[in-house]
Amino acid sequence: MFSGEHINSTENRAVGHFALRSPREAGYIIDGVDASAEVNDVLDKIYDFATKVRDGSWLGSTGKNLTTVISIGIGGSYLGPEFVFEALKTDKIAAAAASGRKLKFLANVDPVDVARATEGEDPESTLVLIVSKTFTTAETMLNARTLKDWLIRGIPSVDPAVVAEKHIAAVSTAADLVSQFGISTDNMFGFWDWVGGRFSVCSAVGMCPLSIHYGPEVMKEFLRGAYEMDQHYQTAPLNQNIPVIMGLLGVWNSSFLGYSTRALLPYSQALLRFPAHIQQVDMESNGKRVTLEGSVLPFETGEIDFGEPGTNGQHSFYQLMHQGRVIPSDFIGFCENPQPIFLDGEPVSNHDELMSNFFAQPDALACGKDTEELKEEGVPESLRTHKEFTGNRPSLSLLFPRLDAYYCGQLLVIYEHRTAVQGHIWGINSFDQWGVQLGKVLATKIRTQMQTSRAAPDTPLEGFNPSTSYLLDAYLSYSKK
């Protein structure tokens, strides 16, 4: 991967997301080009734009500061940036840098998501960022047109072309389409086809909205942490290599022991969107059925990832983990809390209480409690099997000093490379995602049918399976009422 070889064989592409956080002097070469230099050129442009928006050098069309950013994107153009945004909200340095600013994400094509993103916002002080590599993603572009209309309607005194120029920027590689949309290409920030969407947080996809919100200095620390974990992955001995060890454990638990799920359990409320991001990183990468050569695998790959921050999850699904199905679990904790609370009369701080659970839960999963212990405790015989914990349930724990920009970057990269390690061992392509295509094709077909049926209600529904036809007919009939 680090050599620039086209290991994404089905798309004949290199896999270079590691270059996104490299310093200029790293000199990573991809497709004969100094990728590190190109990346840092784009980063410099992002930092310059972010600084202008933040210090008021770039104003909205009516002269107001642009204090709200609404970032429009879906999948990898949304999940990763949102995870980092939430993770840094309560870090003191990042929070101070973001004072007086708002960052919102619009991903779902559901009009409810549009309403949530725009609720309470003033178009005159809002910057819309459209994140789409091709500028053709159906959901993203419909939301982009909707927000452009919201801006123009909300600033009726200004020429629509000026509104678009001052209030909309783009992360894309499609300069022609960006220009046609009314966005100056000076406000377009590009990336490369060797960046997969789910691995694009460190590209303009994440760095543009996050640098505007938290400032360039905070995000430089994020990239520094990410780069240093890249170096660890590339150079550390295998028996000390964190992503390698985690990848080996994932293969052992899923392929050899047959456990098909994995729980992601951050003991930090700031990581509430981390499981959702890793769901995509891992399940879109390794949810494959064929080898790199295209032959059908004799075993299943990938795990079903899910999770919630502790201690919330303990009162939700841990019952199943302790006494039901075996679910390998990742516990993630921090020595420091960004918002410490010490109450008079309490034996421990709030963070100590949280971390007591962080240490206790893996211990309970591993060691359990047998009927002999319950007997010694005087538990009635009729209840002993109910209170028995079989133990021998696998988990791993990651303990970081604190959750700041630097360690957030490290956490992200650990999981990116862990996913790649498992894919390499299984012999699959972790960097394509053909499985998302069929649904898109069928959605286009159904969209066309809806358009036809709205114009000519008597047009028969053809070319769909009976279930889809029945449901689609009910949907179209309801709208006629």
N, C-alpha and C positions, 0 to 999 in steps of 0.2 A: 504493500500500500504506500509506504513512505518513499518508495523508489519511483513512483509515478506510473507504474505498470497499469494497464487497463484491466484491473481485476473485476470490474463490472462488465462481464463479457457479453451479456445479452444486449447491452446498449453501447458496447465498445467504448467505454469511458474509463478514465482514471477515477480514483476515489480520493479526493484531496481535502476533505474538510479540516484535516490537521493544519493545513497551510493557512487557514483563516485566522488563526491566533498566533502565527509565527511572526517574530520580528523581521524587519526588512533584511537584516544581515543573515538570516537563516538560509536564504537562497534555495528554497525547495523548487525543483524544476518539474513542471508538469506539462506534457505535450511540447517540450522544447522551449518553454517560456518560464521566466523567473516568476513563479506564482507568488512568492513572498513579497516581491516588489509590487506586483499588480494589486495584491490584497491591501498593502499599506497605502498605495495611492488612493484606493477607494475609501479606506478608513480616514485618511487625511481629509478627503472631501466631505465625508460624513461629519467628522469632528468640526470642521469649519461651518457647515450648515447648522449643526446643533448649537454651536456657540452663538451664531447670529440669531437664531430663534430664541435662545435662552436670554441673551442680553438685550434683546429688543432691536438689534440691527435689522432684523427681518420682521416686518410688521404685516398685519392683515390688511385687507383692501380698504378698511376705514380708519387705519392708523392705530388699531388696538394691538397690544401684545398678544401673541398666540400662546396661550397658557394651557390649552387642552389639545392633546393629540388623540385622534381616533385612528387606530391602525386596522386596516381591513385586510384580512387574509384568512386562509383556512388550512387545516392540517399542520404541516411543518412551518407554515407562514404565520402560525398563531400559537400553537401549544408551547413551543420552546420559549419564545419571547415572553409569553404570559407567566410561565413558571419562574423565569428569572425576575420579572417585574414583581411578582408576589414575594419571592424569596428575599428581595432587598428592601422591601417597603419599610421594615422596622429596624434595619441596620442604621445606626445613628448617622454615620457619614453619608450613606446613600439618601437617607430620609432628609437630611439637612440640604443636600444638593437638589432634591426634588421639591423643596418647600414652595408652595404656591402654584404647583403644576399638577395636572391630571393626565393620566394615560389610560385610555380605554381600548378594548379590542372588540372588533365586530367580525365574527366568523360565520355564524349560522345564517343561512338565507331566510330563515324564519323572520317575518316582520317584527316579531316580539323582540328579537335581538337588536334590530335597528332602533326600536323604541327605547330599549335599555341603554344603548350606546349614546343616543342623542338626548336623553331625558335630562333636563336642567342645563343643557349646554347652550352657549351663545355662538351662533355661526361666525360672528365677527371676530371671536377670539379662539377659533378652532382651526387646527391644521389637520387635514385628512391625509393619511399615508396609505397608498394602495400597494399591497405586496403581492405580486404575481410575476413569476419568471417570464411567462409567455404573454401575459396580459390578455389571456383568453379563458382562464378558469371561470366556468359559468357562474358559480355562486359568488365568487369574489367580484366579478365584473358587474353583476346585477346589484350587489351591495354598493359598489363604487358609483354606479349611475344614480342609485338612490341617494347616496350621501352628497353627490354633486348637485342633485336637484334640491336637497335640503339646504345646502349652502347658498345656492342662487336664490331660492325662495326667501331665505332668511336674511339676505343682504340685497334687497330689491333696488337700492339706490345706486348700485355699482354695476358696470357692464359685466355680464356673465363671464366673458373671456378673462377679465381682470381678476374676478373672484377665483376662477380656476387656477390662474397663474400664481396667485398669492396664498391660496388656501389648500392646494393639493400638491403633494409630492409622490414619487413612485420609487419602489424597489423592483426593478425589472431589467430584462435584457432586450426587450422589444421596443427600441427607440421610436420606430415609426408609429406603433400603436399608442405609445405614451404621448407622442406629439399630437396625434389625431384626437386624443381625449382632451386636449387643451392644456397639457402639462408641459412646461418648459423642460427640455432634456437637461438643462443645467441643474434641475431638481430631481434628476433620476440617478439612482444609485444601483450599480450593476453587481452581478455575481456570475458564476461560471457553471458550465454543465457538469463539472466534476463535484458539484455540491448537491447532494440529495436533500430534499426538503426537510426531512426529519433530522438532518445533521447540519442545518443551516443557521442555528442560533447565532454563531459567531460571525456570520456574514452580515451584509447590509440588512438582511431580513430581521435580525434581532438588534444589531448594533445601531441602526438608524432610529427606531422609536425609543430604544433604551438610552441612547446617548443624548437624545433631546430631553428625556425625562430626568435621568440621573446625572447627566453631564459626562463629558469625555473622560475625565480623570477616574471616575468610578469604574467606567467600562473598560478602561485600560487595565485596571487591576483584575477585572474578571478575565480578560484575555490572557493576562500573565499567569493566573492560576491554571487556566486551561492549557496553555503552552507547556508549563512545567509538568503537568500530568501527562501530556503527550510524550515528553522526554523520558519520564519514568517508564511509561509503557514501552517505549522503543529500546530502552537501554538497561532496565533493571533485570537482574537474574530472574529466571522464571519462578523460582521458589519464593521470591520476594515481590513479585510483580502483581500489583493489586488487581488490575483488570483480567490478567491471565488466570489468577487463582479463582476469581469470581466466575469467569467463563467456564473453567474446568468443573467447578462445583455445579454450575447450571446444567452442563451436559450430564454429569453424574446423576443429579437428582431427576432429570427428565428422561434421558435416554436409557439409563441403567436401572434406576429405581422406579421409573414409571410415573413420577409425579408430574402432572400436566399443568399445574398452576404455580404462581409465585406471588407472594404478598410483598408490597413495597410499603414500609412502615416508618416514615420519618417522624421522629419525636421532636417535631418543630411545626407549629401551626403555619409558619412562613412558607413551608414546603407543601402547602395544600394542593398545588397544581403539579407537583413533581411526578406523582404516579401517573397522571394523565399524559404527561409528556413522554415518560418512559414506556407507557403502553404503545405509543406510536413508534418510538425508536426501536423497540424490541419486536413487537408483533408485526409491524409492517416490514421489518428487515428479515426476520427469521421464520415467518409464517409461510414456509415453502414446502412443496411436495416433490421437487425434482432436484437432481444434482446440477452442478455447473455445466455438465455435459448434456443435461436434458433427460437423463434416465430417472425413472420413478424410484424414490427412496424406499427402502424396506422398513423404515421406521418413521415416526412423526418428529417434526422439528418445532422449535419454538415453545414458549409457555404462554399461558393466559395470565397476563399481569393485571393486578388490581391493587388498590390500597387506599388508606386514609391516614391522616396524621394520628399519632398516639397523643392522648389516651382515648380519643374518640373511637377508634377502631376496636379498642378493648371492650367497649360496651355495645358493639355491633356484631362483628363476625369472628371474634377470637374464640367463642364457644366452639365453633366448627374446627378451628385450628387446633384446639387443645384436646377435644374429645370426639371429633368427627373425622373428616378427611385429613390426610397429611398434606400440608401446604408449606413447602419451603419458603422461608421468610427472610427479608432483608430489613434489619433494624438500623436506623440512621440517627445518631445522636450528636449533641454538641456540648462541650464543656462549659461554654459561656452562653448566657442568654442576652439578647440585645435589649430586652425590656425587663430587667430584674425586679422582683418584688420580694421584700422581706417584711412580714407582718409581726408586730410585737405579740409575743405569747405563742407563736407557732414554732414547733420544734425544728422545722426546716424551711428553707425558702421555697417559693412556688416552683422554681426550676429544679431544685433538689427533689421535690415531690414527683415532678415529671420524669426525671432521670432515674428515680427509684424504680419506676415502672419499666423504663428502658432496659435496666439490668435484670429485672425480675422475670420479664416475660420470656426471653430466650432461655433463661435458666429453667423455667417451668416446662417449656417445650422440650428441652433436652433431657432433663432428669425425671420429670413427672412425679408421681406419688403412688406407691403401690398399696395393696390392701393390708399388708402387714403394718405399715405406718399408720394407716387409718384405724386399725385394730388397737394399736398402742395408744392412740389418741382418744379411744373410747367411742368411736363412731359406731352406731348400731350396725349389725351385720346386714340388715335389709337395705342400708344406704351405702354400703362400702363400694359396690360396683358403680353406683351413680357418682361417687366422689373420686373414683380412681382416675389418675392421669397416666397413660401408658408411657409417655416420654418418647425418647428416641425420634424426635421430630426435628428435622434439620432447619437451621437458621444460620445467618451470619450477621455480624455487627460491624458497622463503621462508626468510629468515634472521631469527630473533628474538633479542633479547638473552638471554632465559632462559625456562624453562618454570616460571612461578609462576601463582598464581591469576589475576592481571591479564592476562597474556599468553595463558593458557589460554582466558579469555573472548574475547579478540580472535581467536584461532585458530578457535574455534567459529563466530563470527559471520561471518568471512570466507567460510567454506564454506556457511553457510546462505544468504547473499546471492548467492554465486556460482551456486548452484543456481537461485535465483529469476531471476537475470539470464538464464540460458540458457532457462528456461521462458518468460520474457517475449518473448525474441527468436523462439522457435519458435511462439509464439502458443498455448501449451497452458495448462492449469490445473495448476500445480505443487502445489496445496494440497488436492486431494482424492485418494482412493486406492480407487477402486471395484474395482480389480483384486484386492484382498485378500478381497472379499466372497464370490465364488463358492465358493472352497475351504471357507469357514466354513459355508456352507449345505449343501454336500455332506457335510462332517464331521458335521453334526447329523443328517442322514439316515442315515449309516452308524452313528452312535452309537445311534440308535433301532433299527436292524436288529440290532446286537449285543445290545442289551437284550432284544429279542424272541427272538433265537436262543438266548440263555442260558436264558431261561424255557421256551421250547418248541423244543428242538433240531431237530425235524423241519420247522420252518417254512422254506419255500423262500426263497432269496435272489432278490429281484425288484427291478427298476428300476435295475440297475447295468450298466455296460458289461461285456463278457465278461472282460476282464483283471481288473477290480476284483472281479467275482464270484468268479473263480478264486482270487485271492489272499485274499479275505475268507473264502472257504470253507476254505482251507488254514489260516488263522489260527484260525478257530473250531474246526476239527477238531483242531488241535494241543492246544488247551486242554481237550479232552475226554479226552485220553490219561491 
